[in-house]
């Protein structure tokens, strides 16, 4: 039986916008830093031999033009 390895990442929320918070002002958001974080995750997935990646939520934040 074949097995598969999955990577998982949630709400990337990238925007070319200074760091701030979500629309309710309750959670800190690192808009531009989200790309670096995603790149680090991809490196880990490659090293681990991940077959599939599931991205939960928005990749682009609403503040992005």
N, CA, C and O atoms as a Maestro MAE file, in Angstrom:
{
 s_m_m2io_version
 :::
 2.0.0
}

f_m_ct {
 s_m_title
 :::
 protein
 m_atom[260] {
  # First column is atom index #
  i_m_mmod_type
  r_m_x_coord
  r_m_y_coord
  r_m_z_coord
  i_m_residue_number
  s_m_chain_name
  s_m_pdb_residue_name
  s_m_pdb_atom_name
  i_m_atomic_number
  :::
  1 25 0.842 -1.172 0.000 1 A "UNK " " N  " 7
  2 3 0.000 0.000 0.000 1 A "UNK " " CA " 6
  3 2 0.897 1.249 0.000 1 A "UNK " " C  " 6
  4 15 1.852 1.352 0.769 1 A "UNK " " O  " 8
  5 25 0.559 2.176 -0.876 2 A "UNK " " N  " 7
  6 3 1.328 3.424 -0.963 2 A "UNK " " CA " 6
  7 2 0.941 4.364 0.169 2 A "UNK " " C  " 6
  8 15 -0.220 4.429 0.575 2 A "UNK " " O  " 8
  9 25 1.918 5.080 0.662 3 A "UNK " " N  " 7
  10 3 1.625 6.097 1.675 3 A "UNK " " CA " 6
  11 2 2.072 7.454 1.136 3 A "UNK " " C  " 6
  12 15 2.970 7.548 0.298 3 A "UNK " " O  " 8
  13 25 1.436 8.473 1.628 4 A "UNK " " N  " 7
  14 3 1.752 9.823 1.196 4 A "UNK " " CA " 6
  15 2 1.966 10.700 2.414 4 A "UNK " " C  " 6
  16 15 1.377 10.481 3.472 4 A "UNK " " O  " 8
  17 25 2.820 11.698 2.244 5 A "UNK " " N  " 7
  18 3 3.100 12.643 3.306 5 A "UNK " " CA " 6
  19 2 2.538 14.009 2.907 5 A "UNK " " C  " 6
  20 15 2.749 14.490 1.793 5 A "UNK " " O  " 8
  21 25 1.824 14.611 3.842 6 A "UNK " " N  " 7
  22 3 1.203 15.906 3.587 6 A "UNK " " CA " 6
  23 2 1.862 16.995 4.419 6 A "UNK " " C  " 6
  24 15 2.218 16.780 5.578 6 A "UNK " " O  " 8
  25 25 2.020 18.167 3.813 7 A "UNK " " N  " 7
  26 3 2.412 19.362 4.537 7 A "UNK " " CA " 6
  27 2 1.167 20.213 4.721 7 A "UNK " " C  " 6
  28 15 0.241 20.150 3.912 7 A "UNK " " O  " 8
  29 25 1.144 20.987 5.754 8 A "UNK " " N  " 7
  30 3 -0.024 21.805 6.065 8 A "UNK " " CA " 6
  31 2 0.426 23.197 6.481 8 A "UNK " " C  " 6
  32 15 1.341 23.350 7.290 8 A "UNK " " O  " 8
  33 25 -0.223 24.203 5.922 9 A "UNK " " N  " 7
  34 3 0.053 25.581 6.319 9 A "UNK " " CA " 6
  35 2 -1.274 26.339 6.302 9 A "UNK " " C  " 6
  36 15 -2.134 26.082 5.460 9 A "UNK " " O  " 8
  37 25 -1.428 27.252 7.217 10 A "UNK " " N  " 7
  38 3 -2.689 27.995 7.311 10 A "UNK " " CA " 6
  39 2 -2.507 29.460 6.987 10 A "UNK " " C  " 6
  40 15 -1.402 29.996 7.076 10 A "UNK " " O  " 8
  41 25 -3.572 30.088 6.619 11 A "UNK " " N  " 7
  42 3 -3.694 31.524 6.391 11 A "UNK " " CA " 6
  43 2 -2.383 32.292 6.225 11 A "UNK " " C  " 6
  44 15 -1.905 32.919 7.170 11 A "UNK " " O  " 8
  45 25 -1.817 32.244 5.054 12 A "UNK " " N  " 7
  46 3 -0.545 32.915 4.787 12 A "UNK " " CA " 6
  47 2 -0.687 34.432 4.924 12 A "UNK " " C  " 6
  48 15 0.166 35.071 5.540 12 A "UNK " " O  " 8
  49 25 -1.727 35.006 4.374 13 A "UNK " " N  " 7
  50 3 -2.061 36.429 4.505 13 A "UNK " " CA " 6
  51 2 -0.954 37.379 4.039 13 A "UNK " " C  " 6
  52 15 -0.611 38.321 4.754 13 A "UNK " " O  " 8
  53 25 -0.398 37.143 2.859 14 A "UNK " " N  " 7
  54 3 0.608 38.040 2.314 14 A "UNK " " CA " 6
  55 2 -0.034 39.348 1.861 14 A "UNK " " C  " 6
  56 15 -1.146 39.349 1.333 14 A "UNK " " O  " 8
  57 25 0.667 40.457 2.067 15 A "UNK " " N  " 7
  58 3 0.327 41.757 1.489 15 A "UNK " " CA " 6
  59 2 1.598 42.592 1.447 15 A "UNK " " C  " 6
  60 15 2.425 42.513 2.356 15 A "UNK " " O  " 8
  61 25 1.757 43.382 0.411 16 A "UNK " " N  " 7
  62 3 2.872 44.320 0.338 16 A "UNK " " CA " 6
  63 2 2.464 45.537 1.167 16 A "UNK " " C  " 6
  64 15 2.111 46.594 0.643 16 A "UNK " " O  " 8
  65 25 2.528 45.339 2.486 17 A "UNK " " N  " 7
  66 3 1.997 46.310 3.444 17 A "UNK " " CA " 6
  67 2 2.810 46.182 4.729 17 A "UNK " " C  " 6
  68 15 3.213 45.073 5.078 17 A "UNK " " O  " 8
  69 25 3.063 47.268 5.439 18 A "UNK " " N  " 7
  70 3 3.787 47.162 6.712 18 A "UNK " " CA " 6
  71 2 3.058 46.241 7.698 18 A "UNK " " C  " 6
  72 15 1.840 46.076 7.626 18 A "UNK " " O  " 8
  73 25 3.813 45.653 8.608 19 A "UNK " " N  " 7
  74 3 3.211 44.799 9.634 19 A "UNK " " CA " 6
  75 2 2.098 45.546 10.358 19 A "UNK " " C  " 6
  76 15 2.160 46.762 10.538 19 A "UNK " " O  " 8
  77 25 1.106 44.815 10.760 20 A "UNK " " N  " 7
  78 3 -0.028 45.423 11.443 20 A "UNK " " CA " 6
  79 2 -0.839 44.369 12.152 20 A "UNK " " C  " 6
  80 15 -0.283 43.475 12.791 20 A "UNK " " O  " 8
  81 25 -2.137 44.464 12.048 21 A "UNK " " N  " 7
  82 3 -3.011 43.500 12.708 21 A "UNK " " CA " 6
  83 2 -4.139 43.117 11.750 21 A "UNK " " C  " 6
  84 15 -4.300 43.697 10.676 21 A "UNK " " O  " 8
  85 25 -4.907 42.129 12.176 22 A "UNK " " N  " 7
  86 3 -6.069 41.743 11.385 22 A "UNK " " CA " 6
  87 2 -7.096 42.872 11.425 22 A "UNK " " C  " 6
  88 15 -6.892 43.879 12.103 22 A "UNK " " O  " 8
  89 25 -8.188 42.704 10.704 23 A "UNK " " N  " 7
  90 3 -9.170 43.784 10.602 23 A "UNK " " CA " 6
  91 2 -9.827 44.124 11.937 23 A "UNK " " C  " 6
  92 15 -10.280 45.251 12.135 23 A "UNK " " O  " 8
  93 25 -9.881 43.165 12.846 24 A "UNK " " N  " 7
  94 3 -10.472 43.450 14.162 24 A "UNK " " CA " 6
  95 2 -9.466 44.062 15.130 24 A "UNK " " C  " 6
  96 15 -9.839 44.513 16.213 24 A "UNK " " O  " 8
  97 25 -8.174 44.079 14.738 25 A "UNK " " N  " 7
  98 3 -7.137 44.651 15.591 25 A "UNK " " CA " 6
  99 2 -6.696 43.750 16.731 25 A "UNK " " C  " 6
  100 15 -6.037 44.212 17.662 25 A "UNK " " O  " 8
  101 25 -7.047 42.480 16.675 26 A "UNK " " N  " 7
  102 3 -6.741 41.578 17.789 26 A "UNK " " CA " 6
  103 2 -5.554 40.663 17.547 26 A "UNK " " C  " 6
  104 15 -4.975 40.156 18.508 26 A "UNK " " O  " 8
  105 25 -5.168 40.432 16.291 27 A "UNK " " N  " 7
  106 3 -4.051 39.534 16.001 27 A "UNK " " CA " 6
  107 2 -2.994 40.257 15.184 27 A "UNK " " C  " 6
  108 15 -3.306 40.942 14.210 27 A "UNK " " O  " 8
  109 25 -1.733 40.097 15.590 28 A "UNK " " N  " 7
  110 3 -0.611 40.689 14.872 28 A "UNK " " CA " 6
  111 2 -0.447 39.980 13.536 28 A "UNK " " C  " 6
  112 15 -0.559 38.756 13.462 28 A "UNK " " O  " 8
  113 25 -0.183 40.739 12.486 29 A "UNK " " N  " 7
  114 3 0.070 40.184 11.163 29 A "UNK " " CA " 6
  115 2 1.405 40.698 10.650 29 A "UNK " " C  " 6
  116 15 1.703 41.888 10.750 29 A "UNK " " O  " 8
  117 25 2.201 39.799 10.103 30 A "UNK " " N  " 7
  118 3 3.495 40.118 9.514 30 A "UNK " " CA " 6
  119 2 3.355 39.908 8.009 30 A "UNK " " C  " 6
  120 15 3.794 38.889 7.475 30 A "UNK " " O  " 8
  121 25 2.749 40.866 7.338 31 A "UNK " " N  " 7
  122 3 2.328 40.705 5.957 31 A "UNK " " CA " 6
  123 2 3.451 40.317 5.012 31 A "UNK " " C  " 6
  124 15 3.353 39.300 4.324 31 A "UNK " " O  " 8
  125 25 4.513 41.104 4.964 32 A "UNK " " N  " 7
  126 3 5.620 40.806 4.041 32 A "UNK " " CA " 6
  127 2 6.411 39.593 4.506 32 A "UNK " " C  " 6
  128 15 6.928 38.841 3.680 32 A "UNK " " O  " 8
  129 25 6.512 39.396 5.784 33 A "UNK " " N  " 7
  130 3 7.253 38.254 6.334 33 A "UNK " " CA " 6
  131 2 6.608 36.920 6.053 33 A "UNK " " C  " 6
  132 15 7.246 35.877 6.199 33 A "UNK " " O  " 8
  133 25 5.354 36.936 5.652 34 A "UNK " " N  " 7
  134 3 4.677 35.671 5.392 34 A "UNK " " CA " 6
  135 2 5.313 34.912 4.228 34 A "UNK " " C  " 6
  136 15 5.268 33.682 4.203 34 A "UNK " " O  " 8
  137 25 5.904 35.621 3.267 35 A "UNK " " N  " 7
  138 3 6.571 34.937 2.158 35 A "UNK " " CA " 6
  139 2 7.817 34.206 2.632 35 A "UNK " " C  " 6
  140 15 8.077 33.085 2.195 35 A "UNK " " O  " 8
  141 25 8.597 34.827 3.528 36 A "UNK " " N  " 7
  142 3 9.784 34.163 4.080 36 A "UNK " " CA " 6
  143 2 9.382 32.927 4.886 36 A "UNK " " C  " 6
  144 15 10.018 31.877 4.796 36 A "UNK " " O  " 8
  145 25 8.333 33.067 5.661 37 A "UNK " " N  " 7
  146 3 7.845 31.941 6.459 37 A "UNK " " CA " 6
  147 2 7.402 30.788 5.552 37 A "UNK " " C  " 6
  148 15 7.683 29.623 5.833 37 A "UNK " " O  " 8
  149 25 6.720 31.120 4.484 38 A "UNK " " N  " 7
  150 3 6.274 30.102 3.538 38 A "UNK " " CA " 6
  151 2 7.464 29.439 2.852 38 A "UNK " " C  " 6
  152 15 7.458 28.224 2.651 38 A "UNK " " O  " 8
  153 25 8.475 30.210 2.494 39 A "UNK " " N  " 7
  154 3 9.678 29.654 1.864 39 A "UNK " " CA " 6
  155 2 10.387 28.688 2.808 39 A "UNK " " C  " 6
  156 15 10.876 27.644 2.376 39 A "UNK " " O  " 8
  157 25 10.446 29.030 4.095 40 A "UNK " " N  " 7
  158 3 11.065 28.116 5.078 40 A "UNK " " CA " 6
  159 2 10.258 26.825 5.180 40 A "UNK " " C  " 6
  160 15 10.826 25.738 5.285 40 A "UNK " " O  " 8
  161 25 8.938 26.948 5.150 41 A "UNK " " N  " 7
  162 3 8.087 25.755 5.194 41 A "UNK " " CA " 6
  163 2 8.331 24.872 3.975 41 A "UNK " " C  " 6
  164 15 8.396 23.649 4.101 41 A "UNK " " O  " 8
  165 25 8.468 25.477 2.796 42 A "UNK " " N  " 7
  166 3 8.728 24.710 1.576 42 A "UNK " " CA " 6
  167 2 10.054 23.951 1.694 42 A "UNK " " C  " 6
  168 15 10.136 22.788 1.299 42 A "UNK " " O  " 8
  169 25 11.081 24.597 2.230 43 A "UNK " " N  " 7
  170 3 12.371 23.921 2.420 43 A "UNK " " CA " 6
  171 2 12.222 22.710 3.336 43 A "UNK " " C  " 6
  172 15 12.785 21.650 3.062 43 A "UNK " " O  " 8
  173 25 11.476 22.863 4.406 44 A "UNK " " N  " 7
  174 3 11.247 21.751 5.339 44 A "UNK " " CA " 6
  175 2 10.487 20.633 4.645 44 A "UNK " " C  " 6
  176 15 10.833 19.461 4.791 44 A "UNK " " O  " 8
  177 25 9.447 20.990 3.885 45 A "UNK " " N  " 7
  178 3 8.671 19.965 3.179 45 A "UNK " " CA " 6
  179 2 9.538 19.212 2.181 45 A "UNK " " C  " 6
  180 15 9.423 17.993 2.058 45 A "UNK " " O  " 8
  181 25 10.407 19.928 1.464 46 A "UNK " " N  " 7
  182 3 11.298 19.263 0.508 46 A "UNK " " CA " 6
  183 2 12.222 18.289 1.220 46 A "UNK " " C  " 6
  184 15 12.399 17.155 0.775 46 A "UNK " " O  " 8
  185 25 12.812 18.732 2.330 47 A "UNK " " N  " 7
  186 3 13.718 17.865 3.098 47 A "UNK " " CA " 6
  187 2 13.001 16.633 3.642 47 A "UNK " " C  " 6
  188 15 13.593 15.560 3.760 47 A "UNK " " O  " 8
  189 25 11.728 16.799 3.971 48 A "UNK " " N  " 7
  190 3 10.945 15.707 4.546 48 A "UNK " " CA " 6
  191 2 10.304 14.815 3.480 48 A "UNK " " C  " 6
  192 15 9.702 13.794 3.812 48 A "UNK " " O  " 8
  193 25 10.427 15.188 2.213 49 A "UNK " " N  " 7
  194 3 9.843 14.393 1.147 49 A "UNK " " CA " 6
  195 2 8.320 14.460 1.096 49 A "UNK " " C  " 6
  196 15 7.656 13.476 0.771 49 A "UNK " " O  " 8
  197 25 7.781 15.625 1.418 50 A "UNK " " N  " 7
  198 3 6.331 15.806 1.412 50 A "UNK " " CA " 6
  199 2 5.806 15.663 -0.020 50 A "UNK " " C  " 6
  200 15 6.374 16.212 -0.964 50 A "UNK " " O  " 8
  201 25 4.704 14.910 -0.158 51 A "UNK " " N  " 7
  202 3 4.101 14.679 -1.469 51 A "UNK " " CA " 6
  203 2 3.072 15.737 -1.859 51 A "UNK " " C  " 6
  204 15 2.960 16.103 -3.028 51 A "UNK " " O  " 8
  205 25 2.330 16.220 -0.881 52 A "UNK " " N  " 7
  206 3 1.252 17.165 -1.123 52 A "UNK " " CA " 6
  207 2 1.267 18.231 -0.041 52 A "UNK " " C  " 6
  208 15 1.657 17.970 1.097 52 A "UNK " " O  " 8
  209 25 0.840 19.431 -0.402 53 A "UNK " " N  " 7
  210 3 0.711 20.505 0.580 53 A "UNK " " CA " 6
  211 2 -0.724 21.012 0.538 53 A "UNK " " C  " 6
  212 15 -1.306 21.192 -0.531 53 A "UNK " " O  " 8
  213 25 -1.281 21.239 1.728 54 A "UNK " " N  " 7
  214 3 -2.609 21.805 1.862 54 A "UNK " " CA " 6
  215 2 -2.449 23.183 2.494 54 A "UNK " " C  " 6
  216 15 -1.850 23.316 3.561 54 A "UNK " " O  " 8
  217 25 -2.989 24.209 1.832 55 A "UNK " " N  " 7
  218 3 -2.929 25.575 2.329 55 A "UNK " " CA " 6
  219 2 -4.344 25.945 2.777 55 A "UNK " " C  " 6
  220 15 -5.272 25.970 1.969 55 A "UNK " " O  " 8
  221 25 -4.496 26.227 4.052 56 A "UNK " " N  " 7
  222 3 -5.806 26.533 4.622 56 A "UNK " " CA " 6
  223 2 -5.962 28.036 4.764 56 A "UNK " " C  " 6
  224 15 -5.177 28.672 5.466 56 A "UNK " " O  " 8
  225 25 -6.932 28.597 4.129 57 A "UNK " " N  " 7
  226 3 -7.195 30.014 4.300 57 A "UNK " " CA " 6
  227 2 -6.710 30.837 3.133 57 A "UNK " " C  " 6
  228 15 -6.438 30.321 2.049 57 A "UNK " " O  " 8
  229 25 -6.607 32.130 3.379 58 A "UNK " " N  " 7
  230 3 -6.229 33.085 2.343 58 A "UNK " " CA " 6
  231 2 -4.718 33.107 2.146 58 A "UNK " " C  " 6
  232 15 -3.954 33.045 3.109 58 A "UNK " " O  " 8
  233 25 -4.302 33.196 0.894 59 A "UNK " " N  " 7
  234 3 -2.890 33.404 0.605 59 A "UNK " " CA " 6
  235 2 -2.581 34.896 0.515 59 A "UNK " " C  " 6
  236 15 -1.467 35.324 0.818 59 A "UNK " " O  " 8
  237 25 -3.565 35.679 0.101 60 A "UNK " " N  " 7
  238 3 -3.401 37.117 -0.078 60 A "UNK " " CA " 6
  239 2 -4.327 37.840 0.903 60 A "UNK " " C  " 6
  240 15 -5.525 37.564 0.954 60 A "UNK " " O  " 8
  241 25 -3.765 38.762 1.674 61 A "UNK " " N  " 7
  242 3 -4.563 39.534 2.615 61 A "UNK " " CA " 6
  243 2 -5.370 40.605 1.871 61 A "UNK " " C  " 6
  244 15 -4.964 41.052 0.798 61 A "UNK " " O  " 8
  245 25 -6.481 41.005 2.423 62 A "UNK " " N  " 7
  246 3 -7.345 42.000 1.823 62 A "UNK " " CA " 6
  247 2 -6.706 43.373 1.674 62 A "UNK " " C  " 6
  248 15 -7.200 44.202 0.910 62 A "UNK " " O  " 8
  249 25 -5.608 43.628 2.396 63 A "UNK " " N  " 7
  250 3 -4.919 44.921 2.281 63 A "UNK " " CA " 6
  251 2 -4.055 45.014 1.042 63 A "UNK " " C  " 6
  252 15 -3.631 46.107 0.665 63 A "UNK " " O  " 8
  253 25 -3.787 43.886 0.402 64 A "UNK " " N  " 7
  254 3 -2.953 43.878 -0.777 64 A "UNK " " CA " 6
  255 2 -3.671 44.566 -1.927 64 A "UNK " " C  " 6
  256 15 -4.862 44.342 -2.146 64 A "UNK " " O  " 8
  257 25 -2.952 45.396 -2.656 65 A "UNK " " N  " 7
  258 3 -3.577 46.142 -3.766 65 A "UNK " " CA " 6
  259 2 -3.804 45.254 -4.976 65 A "UNK " " C  " 6
  260 15 -4.317 45.718 -5.994 65 A "UNK " " O  " 8
  :::
 }
 m_bond[259] {
  # First column is bond index #
  i_m_from
  i_m_to
  i_m_order
  :::
  1 1 2 1
  2 2 3 1
  3 3 4 2
  4 3 5 1
  5 5 6 1
  6 6 7 1
  7 7 8 2
  8 7 9 1
  9 9 10 1
  10 10 11 1
  11 11 12 2
  12 11 13 1
  13 13 14 1
  14 14 15 1
  15 15 16 2
  16 15 17 1
  17 17 18 1
  18 18 19 1
  19 19 20 2
  20 19 21 1
  21 21 22 1
  22 22 23 1
  23 23 24 2
  24 23 25 1
  25 25 26 1
  26 26 27 1
  27 27 28 2
  28 27 29 1
  29 29 30 1
  30 30 31 1
  31 31 32 2
  32 31 33 1
  33 33 34 1
  34 34 35 1
  35 35 36 2
  36 35 37 1
  37 37 38 1
  38 38 39 1
  39 39 40 2
  40 39 41 1
  41 41 42 1
  42 42 43 1
  43 43 44 2
  44 43 45 1
  45 45 46 1
  46 46 47 1
  47 47 48 2
  48 47 49 1
  49 49 50 1
  50 50 51 1
  51 51 52 2
  52 51 53 1
  53 53 54 1
  54 54 55 1
  55 55 56 2
  56 55 57 1
  57 57 58 1
  58 58 59 1
  59 59 60 2
  60 59 61 1
  61 61 62 1
  62 62 63 1
  63 63 64 2
  64 63 65 1
  65 65 66 1
  66 66 67 1
  67 67 68 2
  68 67 69 1
  69 69 70 1
  70 70 71 1
  71 71 72 2
  72 71 73 1
  73 73 74 1
  74 74 75 1
  75 75 76 2
  76 75 77 1
  77 77 78 1
  78 78 79 1
  79 79 80 2
  80 79 81 1
  81 81 82 1
  82 82 83 1
  83 83 84 2
  84 83 85 1
  85 85 86 1
  86 86 87 1
  87 87 88 2
  88 87 89 1
  89 89 90 1
  90 90 91 1
  91 91 92 2
  92 91 93 1
  93 93 94 1
  94 94 95 1
  95 95 96 2
  96 95 97 1
  97 97 98 1
  98 98 99 1
  99 99 100 2
  100 99 101 1
  101 101 102 1
  102 102 103 1
  103 103 104 2
  104 103 105 1
  105 105 106 1
  106 106 107 1
  107 107 108 2
  108 107 109 1
  109 109 110 1
  110 110 111 1
  111 111 112 2
  112 111 113 1
  113 113 114 1
  114 114 115 1
  115 115 116 2
  116 115 117 1
  117 117 118 1
  118 118 119 1
  119 119 120 2
  120 119 121 1
  121 121 122 1
  122 122 123 1
  123 123 124 2
  124 123 125 1
  125 125 126 1
  126 126 127 1
  127 127 128 2
  128 127 129 1
  129 129 130 1
  130 130 131 1
  131 131 132 2
  132 131 133 1
  133 133 134 1
  134 134 135 1
  135 135 136 2
  136 135 137 1
  137 137 138 1
  138 138 139 1
  139 139 140 2
  140 139 141 1
  141 141 142 1
  142 142 143 1
  143 143 144 2
  144 143 145 1
  145 145 146 1
  146 146 147 1
  147 147 148 2
  148 147 149 1
  149 149 150 1
  150 150 151 1
  151 151 152 2
  152 151 153 1
  153 153 154 1
  154 154 155 1
  155 155 156 2
  156 155 157 1
  157 157 158 1
  158 158 159 1
  159 159 160 2
  160 159 161 1
  161 161 162 1
  162 162 163 1
  163 163 164 2
  164 163 165 1
  165 165 166 1
  166 166 167 1
  167 167 168 2
  168 167 169 1
  169 169 170 1
  170 170 171 1
  171 171 172 2
  172 171 173 1
  173 173 174 1
  174 174 175 1
  175 175 176 2
  176 175 177 1
  177 177 178 1
  178 178 179 1
  179 179 180 2
  180 179 181 1
  181 181 182 1
  182 182 183 1
  183 183 184 2
  184 183 185 1
  185 185 186 1
  186 186 187 1
  187 187 188 2
  188 187 189 1
  189 189 190 1
  190 190 191 1
  191 191 192 2
  192 191 193 1
  193 193 194 1
  194 194 195 1
  195 195 196 2
  196 195 197 1
  197 197 198 1
  198 198 199 1
  199 199 200 2
  200 199 201 1
  201 201 202 1
  202 202 203 1
  203 203 204 2
  204 203 205 1
  205 205 206 1
  206 206 207 1
  207 207 208 2
  208 207 209 1
  209 209 210 1
  210 210 211 1
  211 211 212 2
  212 211 213 1
  213 213 214 1
  214 214 215 1
  215 215 216 2
  216 215 217 1
  217 217 218 1
  218 218 219 1
  219 219 220 2
  220 219 221 1
  221 221 222 1
  222 222 223 1
  223 223 224 2
  224 223 225 1
  225 225 226 1
  226 226 227 1
  227 227 228 2
  228 227 229 1
  229 229 230 1
  230 230 231 1
  231 231 232 2
  232 231 233 1
  233 233 234 1
  234 234 235 1
  235 235 236 2
  236 235 237 1
  237 237 238 1
  238 238 239 1
  239 239 240 2
  240 239 241 1
  241 241 242 1
  242 242 243 1
  243 243 244 2
  244 243 245 1
  245 245 246 1
  246 246 247 1
  247 247 248 2
  248 247 249 1
  249 249 250 1
  250 250 251 1
  251 251 252 2
  252 251 253 1
  253 253 254 1
  254 254 255 1
  255 255 256 2
  256 255 257 1
  257 257 258 1
  258 258 259 1
  259 259 260 2
  :::
 }
}
